[in-house]
């Protein structure tokens, strides 16, 4: 642990350990948000955010795909769809409250008189929401010792789930939340540490399907930001229609690439067949792969199981690289340069 302390100066590991506590805390705090009854009358949903702030929306999109009664669109850009109107539920999420794309979305949704809700820890977004009497879940990141927005996954994901629950989009209960906490607490860091060692010195291609595509996106994001490790996400069955033909070149692929297959007994039977055959094609192209099997009993539980496991894997991968996982120098450099350019 002394090595972890030396490299992990912001205690990113502590935030990974506390993800389950974030879930419980966010559930309790978000219950206090007052959402007008009129917000239950809508016919389409837009969820806005960038990076870690939209991960909850990606989870909802994949885990609850078969249960959603209305169209759901994710926006990670400056512009809302032109069809957003008074019958659109719009949720804007920005941990910092300063994300320029999300602030632009908020202003557009306000002008269109959409049913608007906000998730943030502060900043300009909180001020604007408060000034316009918009329902807000204000994150109090007690269980995020690293203070890194991307490590507040429990808060942002549960916050988005609770707001959707309050608008009548989803059904959540204390029993469901308690189950998530138990599943996350059962994930073993040492298992993730051994798994991370298999990924070292390889660019990683994450492959998932159905309810686990959103959580896989979370893992990919944190691999890029925390481990500073090049990773990509491809979903089944879409990848079967193009990616497999791209495995032949460059000829260095077998030396430089590792597939990470995310497996689940809750996948449909046809998708499980596709996963097995995809692994076969990867092996025939002489590329290595590892498989992680979700073991939890429900789709939502498996989603949080993967998020927790991925948080540990990416932390240990950063330690194999002998780096502090907290700083994001190239993202900071980009934002600083962007601020210097005229809009």
N, C-alpha and C positions, 0 to 999 in steps of 0.2 A: 504493500500500500504506500510505502514511502516514495517509490518511483512514480506512482499515480499522483501523489501530492505534488511532487516536484514538477511534473509536466502539466498537470491539470490545475492550473493556477486559479481558475474561476469556478472550480467544482462542478464541471459538467457531469461528472459521474454521479454526484449527489442529486442532480436534477433527473438523471435517468432512473436512479433508485426510487425517487419520489414520484414517479409518474402516476402510480396507483393512488397516492395521496392527493395528487392534483385532481384526479377524477372525482374522488369523494368530496373534496373541497369545492370544486366547481359546481357539482350537482347541488350542494347545499346553498351556495351563494347565488347561483343563477335562478333558484326558485323564487327569490325575492323580486325579480324583475316583473313589473306590472305591464301586461300586454293588453291593449283594449280589445274588447269583444269583437269590434269591427274588423280586426286583423284576421279573423277566422274566415272572412269572406274574400277569397281570391281564386284565380283560375290559372295561375302560373307563378313560378318561383325563380328568382335570380339570386345567386350567392356570389359575392364579390370578395376578392382578396388576392394577395400575392404571396408566393413562397409558403412558409409555415402557416400563414393566417388563413389559407383556403383549404388546408388539409382536412378539416372537419367536413367541408362540403364534398370533397372527393370521397370520403368515407360514406357519407349519406347517399351519394350518387350510386355507389357500388353495392353497399350492404342492403339498402332499402329499395333497390331498383324495382323489384316486383310488387312493392307495397305502395309506392307513390301514386297518388290519384291525380296528380297534376304534373305538367312538364317542368323539369328542373334544368336550368342552364347555369353553368359556372362561367364567371367573367374574371379573367386575369389580364386585363387590358384597361385602357383609358375610357373606352366607350361602351355604354350600355346598349343593348339591342333597341332598335327603333320602336318595337312594339310594347315596351314597358309603359304601363299606364296605371290608373287608379286601382285596377284589379290585380296588380302584380305585387307579390311579397318579395321585398328586396332586403337581404341581410348583408351588411358591409362589415368586414372583419379586418382589423389592423391592430396588431399588438401594440405597436408604438403610437398609433394614432397619427402618424406622419407620412404614411405611404401615399405618394402623390397619385398613383393610379386609383386607389380606393377612395381617396378624397374627391377625385373627379367623379367617380361613380356615385358617391353620396350626394353631391350637388345636383347631378342629373336626376337621380331618383327623387330628390326633394322637389325639383322643378316639375317633375311629371306627376307629383302627388301620389307616388307609390306608397304602399304600406311598408314603411322603412323601419328596420331595426339595426342595432350596432353592437359589435363586440370589440372592446379595446381596453388597454390599460391606462390610457390617458391621451395627451396631446391634442392636436387640433381637431381630430375626429370626435373626441369626447366633448370638447367645448361646443362644436357645431351641433352635435346631437342634443346636448343639454339646452342650448339656446332655442332649439326648434321642438323641444318636448318630445323627442324620439325615444322609444324604449331602448335602454342600454344595459348590457351586461358588462360591468366594469370589472376587469380581471384584477384580483388582489393576489399576486404571485407568491404567496407565502412559501409554497413548496417548489419553488424554482430558484435554488440558491445560486445558480450560475448567472441568473439575470439575463440569459440569452433568450430572445423571443422564440427561437426555433425549438428550445427545450421546454416550452410551456405548452406542449402538445395536449396534455390532459385538459388544461384550461380551455384552449381554443376549440378543441374538438367537442368536449362536453358542452361548452357554451353554445355552440351552434346547434347541437342536438337538442338542448333544452329550449332554445328559442323556437325551433321547429316544433317541438312538443307543445309549447304554449300556444302556437298558432294553429294547432290541430293537425299538423302534417304527420307527426309521428306519435307513438305511444311509448312513453318511458315510465318506469316505476323504480322505487327504491330497491326492490328485489333485483331488477336488471342491473342497476348500478353496483350493488353489492357483489353480484356475480362477476362483473368486469374487474372489480378490485381483487377478488380472489384469484381470478385467472392470471392477472398481471403479477401478483405476488408469488405465484408458483413458477414463474419463468426464472431459470437458473443462470446467473451471470457467468458462471464457469463454463456452461455449455456454449454460450455465445462467444466466450473468449476463444474456445477451441475452434469454433466455426469461423471466426475472424481470421485465424491463422491460415485457413485454406484460401482466403481471398487476397492475401498479401501479394503485391506485385502483379496483379491482374486487373485489367479493366473489367467491371462487373456488368453483366446483362441480367437484370431481374425479370423473371417471367412469372406472371400470375394470371388468374382469370376470375371472372364473376365477382363475388363479394370481396375478394382480396386484392383487387386492382388498386383501390384507393389507399389502403394501408401500405401496399408495395410502393406507391408513389411517395408516401411519408418516409419509408426506409431509404429510397433513392435520394430524396432531398437531403436527408441527414448524412448520408454517405458522402455526398458532395461537399456539404458545409462543415461537418464535424471531422470527418476523416480526411478531407481534401483529396478524395479518391474518386477517380472518374467512374461514373456508373450511368446506366441507361435502363429504362423500363420499357418492356414490350408485353402486350397483353394477348392472351389466347381468347378467341381463335384467330384474331386479326393477323398475328405474326406468321401464321401458317400460309398466308397468301403472298408473302414477299420475303420475309427475313431469312428464311432458310437458304434461299439462293444467294444471299450475301455473305455466306460463311466461308466461301472458298478463297476470297482475297480480302486484304493482302495475305500473302503466304505466311506472315508472322502471326496470324490469328491464333493458332494452337499454343503459341508461346505467351501471348499477351492477353488472352481473353478467358474469362470464367463465367459460365452460366450459373445463375442462382435460381433454381426452380422452387416456387412456392406451391406446395401441394396441400390438398384438403379432401377428406372423405365427403365433405358437403358440396363439392363441385357436382354438377350434373354428370350423369354417366358418360355422355358424349364428350364432355370437356376432359374428363379423366382419361379417356382414350386418347384424345389429342395430346395431352400432357405426356403420356407415355411414349407416343410416337415421336413427339418433338425431341424428347431426350435421346431417342434412338438416332434421329437425324443428326443431332449435335455430336454424338459419339462417332458416327460414321464419318463426320468431317474432322475427326481427331481433335475436337475441342473438349476441354474438361468441364465438368459440372458438379454442383453440389445441390442437394435437395433438403429443404426444410419442410417438415410436415406439421400443419396445425392440428392440435389435439383437443381444443376446447369443443364444447357441445353445440354451441349456436354460432351463427354467422357473425353476429356482433361480437361475441366473446373471442372468436378467432381473429377478428380484425384488431382488437386491442392486444391480443396475445402476440401478433406479428409486430405491432408498433413497439411493444415493450422489448421483444427479442431484438428487433432491429436497432433500437436505441443502445442496447448493450453491445451488439456487434460493431456498430460504428464507433462507439467509444473505444473499444479495444483495438480496432483497426487504427485509430489515431495514435494509440500508444505504440503499436508496432512501427508506425512511421516516426516515432519519437518527436511528436509535436503536441502543442497545447491545442485542444480541439475548439476552444472558444473564439479566438480571433478569426475574422474573415477578411483578410487584407485586400483581396481583389474585389470583393463586393463593396467594401468601404472606398477603395480607390475609384471604382466606377461611379458610385454615388457622388463622391466629391467632385469628380470631373464633370458629371452631368449637371450638378448645381451651378457650375461655372459657365455653362452654355446657356444662351438665350432660349427661352421657351417659345 
